[in-house]
Amino acid sequence: MKDDVILRTVARCMVPFILLFAFYVQAHGEISPGGGFQAGVIFASAFILIALAVGKEKAREKFKKKISDITCSIGLMIYAGIGFITLLFGGLFLEYGKLPFGSAEKGNHLGMIGIELGVGIAVASVMVTIFFEIAGKEND
């Protein structure tokens, strides 16, 4: 695909819309179908589409392995951090109502948003990493 100008152009035009849809799914994940996992996969699909259109080497320059390792760790730390904060305030792991936001309702709402964000970041990073690891393997 990387030699076809039309396919490259269409792919580049589609990427902003794919990313916008991923942000929509992420933002509405705690109140409607969707959430962090789905948004992460949609977000990663934009990078995978670019890799298919322009070549995996050029795409890997945009999303380096070090960056994907860091963002995967950040997503996991957000998820686990919220869980440990609830433990510190006397609740169970991920018992959002115990978060120190004034009320259990606000804690549940903000806790779920934080969890979905952490999951979305981690899933997007892992999906991109899996793609590049599989795409980097040579057929024997």
CORDAWO-V978936 format. One record per backbone hydrogen bond with DSSP energy under -1.0 kcal/mol. CO is the residue of the C=O (numbers start at 0). NH is the residue of the N-H. E is the energy in kcal/mol with one decimal. If there is no record, write none. Layout:
# CORDAWO-V978936
co	nh	e
CO	NH	E
CO	NH	E
This chain:
# CORDAWO-V978936
co	nh	e
0	3	-1.7
3	7	-2.1
4	8	-2.4
5	9	-2.7
6	10	-2.4
7	11	-2.3
8	12	-2.0
9	13	-1.9
10	14	-1.6
13	17	-2.3
14	18	-2.7
15	19	-2.3
16	20	-2.2
17	21	-2.2
18	22	-2.4
19	23	-2.1
20	24	-2.7
21	25	-2.3
22	26	-2.7
23	27	-1.9
25	28	-1.0
27	31	-1.3
34	38	-2.7
35	39	-2.5
36	40	-2.1
37	41	-2.3
38	42	-2.8
39	43	-2.4
40	44	-1.8
41	45	-1.0
43	47	-2.3
44	48	-2.5
45	49	-2.0
46	50	-2.2
47	51	-2.2
48	52	-2.0
49	53	-3.0
50	54	-1.4
54	58	-2.0
55	59	-2.2
56	60	-1.2
58	62	-1.6
63	67	-2.2
64	68	-2.4
65	69	-2.1
66	70	-2.9
67	71	-1.9
68	72	-1.9
69	73	-2.4
70	74	-2.3
71	75	-2.0
72	76	-2.6
73	77	-2.4
74	78	-2.1
75	79	-2.9
76	80	-2.6
77	81	-2.0
78	82	-1.6
79	83	-2.5
80	84	-2.2
81	85	-1.8
82	86	-1.4
83	87	-2.2
84	88	-1.5
85	90	-2.6
86	89	-1.6
91	94	-2.1
93	95	-1.4
94	97	-2.2
95	98	-2.2
98	100	-2.2
102	106	-2.3
103	107	-2.7
104	108	-2.1
105	109	-2.8
106	110	-2.4
107	111	-1.9
108	112	-1.8
109	113	-2.3
110	114	-2.4
111	115	-2.6
112	116	-2.1
113	117	-2.4
114	118	-2.6
115	119	-2.4
116	120	-2.4
117	121	-2.3
118	122	-2.9
119	123	-2.3
120	124	-2.0
121	125	-2.5
122	126	-2.8
123	127	-2.2
124	128	-2.3
125	129	-2.9
126	130	-2.4
127	131	-2.5
128	132	-2.4
129	133	-2.5
130	134	-3.2
131	135	-1.4
133	136	-1.0
